[in-house]
Amino acid sequence: MNRECNLTKRVQLARGWRYCSVVLSATGRVKPDVVLVDGRPEQHTEGAYYLEWREKGKRRRLSVGKDAQDAAARRQRKEAELNALNNGVAVVPENGNGHRVLLAAAIQDFLDEKRIQRKHKTHSDYETVLRYFRQSCPKQYLADVTRKDLLNFVEFCRDELELSPRTVFNKFARVAAFLKTHKIKLHEKGDAPKFVEEEPEVYERQDLDKFFAACDVEERLWFEFFLMTGMREQEVMHTYWRDIKFSDAVVRVSHKPDLGWTPKAYKEREIPVPAKLLRSLKKLQAKSNGCPLVFPTSGCKPKRDFLDCCKAIAKRAKLNCGQCDGCKGRAKWCEHWFLHKFRATFATWSLWAGVDLRTVQQWLGHSDIESTMRYLKPSRSQTVRAKVNEIFA
């Protein structure tokens, strides 16, 4: 029986992700991040190392993290395990009960699963969070991680990275989710970071008037679409012309298998479109040149820079954040102008106009009504102020 164990690295090439053989130095050590591609050594810092061996005629692979020397040590241990089995010696596999699993390897396995199960943005979020966790946690093995390491991670996010309380809570929850997949629960009641649940920000009408006045025709349509449909950024990016039903005055959020994109929570839905927006969309469709996307790049790809465009327009319109004395082009000019705020404004204005909660929930694609209820903000309109003055006249 073949008991050889090889060490490879999964790297990204022009033809996609591939498993490539590692390169050894003259002393027999693995050269970090160097692999053989078509017989030539190449530097690849991305990806992780994998062990490969045959078991009952089938090829097996096991992720062993991103550290070259850790991976080489794991290969030696795996070869010893396979040789022992070949000679009839009972052994406990290194990944048999999790007590000797390297933390780096456990993280890489988790991220590999997330790459398959989740969208790119979710996978990227987990990748960032777990990289921060590795920076704050000195432990080499997964089983050695303790509650104190989890609490130290919270302190690291708050004090070293200077993240907001809400962001620290989100990162804590992601690390807890990673540990849960390995049947590890370290935190106790009260360990989760506290944060104040702030009301969603909405745009004031006078600020939107200034913003749209600074737009050209194309820019105005982009952000009127965000405002008048309440769609998420990814949903707008992946809207096809076939999703817009002009006769029914609705836009559909639908699955795009050809783009590898699915709606959040895998839920398709329809949203009514006001006549004003439909007229602008019809004019745009007449100039679409056959591209199925409503808002494509010049190469008929999804437009990915809406946020940058939004901030550039806010800066052009001199829409100061109100918390500084004009920072001459630095980030605070635009920190209160972001895409989700159009969605929050759509939800709040719809509720103020008397649309019932269930309907707005459906339009927004929320899984629970509590998420929609966050947008039940008190109105600050002149009409409401006039009513208050009447009450206490």
C-alpha positions, 0 to 999 in steps of 0.5 A: 500500500502506498504510504507516501505523503506529499506537500502541495500548495493551493495557489491561484493561476490564470486558469484558476486555483490549482494544487502545485508542488512545493520547492525544497532548498538545498538543505531539504527545507520547504521554500516559503511560498515557492511552488512549481508551475509547469516545471518552473518555480514561482512565488505565490503568497496566496493560498494554503498548504495541503497534505496529499496521500492515498487511502484505499485507492482514493486521494485525500487532502488535508489543509495544514495552514499557510506556514511553510515550516509548520506544513513540512512538520505536519507532512513528516508526522502524517508520513510517520502515521501512515507508515505506522498503519502500514506496519499494523501499529495503532495510532491516533490520527493527528486530525482524529479528535481535534486535540492536536489540530493546528489553529492555522490549519483549522482556520484555513479549513473553515475558510475553505468551507466558507468559500464554497458555502458563502458569498465572496464578501462573507468569506472575505469578512471571515478571512479578515476577522480570523487574521486579526484573531491570529494576531491577538492569539499566540496559541499554536493549537486549536485545543489550547485556545481559552476564554482569555484568548477570546477576551484578549481578542475583544481588547485587541479589536477595541484598543489596537485596531480602534474599531467601533463597539458594534464592529467589535461585537460583529468580529467577536461573533464571527470568531465564536462562530468559527469555534462553534464549528469545532464544537468549542464554546468559550464565552460566557454570559456577558462576555460579548462586547456591548454596544449601543443600537443606534437608529439607522441614519437617513438623508434629509431632503435638503441634503438630497436636493444638494446631492442630486443638483451636483450629479450629471444625468447618469449619476442622478439615475444611479442614486435615484435608483438606490433611493427609490427602490431601497435595494442593496448595493449588490442587488443594484449591481446585478440588476438585469433589464429583464428584472424591470417589468415596465408594464407592472412598474416593478423591479425584481431581485433575482438569482443570476447563476451566470454571474455567480450571484444570489440574493441575500438569504436566497430570497427573490422579491419584487419592489414597486418602481415610481413612474418618475424612475421608470421614465428615466430607465426607459431612456437609459434602456434605449442606449443600452447597446445590448448589455443585459445589465442596467448599470454596467461598466464599459465592458458589460461587467457589474459596476463596483464603484458606486460608493466611490462615486457617491462620496465624490458627488458629496464632496463636489456638492460640499456636503460637509459631515457637520462634525468638522470645520471642513477638512479640505478633501480628507475622508470626513467630508463624506463619512455620512454619505454611504449607499446603505443610507439610501436604503434606510431613507427608502424604508423610513419614508415608506413607513412615514407615508403609511405603508404597512410594516409587512409590505416594507419588510417584503420590499426590503427583503428582511427575514424578520419584521424586527429588522424593518421596525428599526426604520420606524423613526420619528418624523422631523418634518415641518408638518409634525413640528407644526402639530407639536406647536399646536399641542402646546400653544 
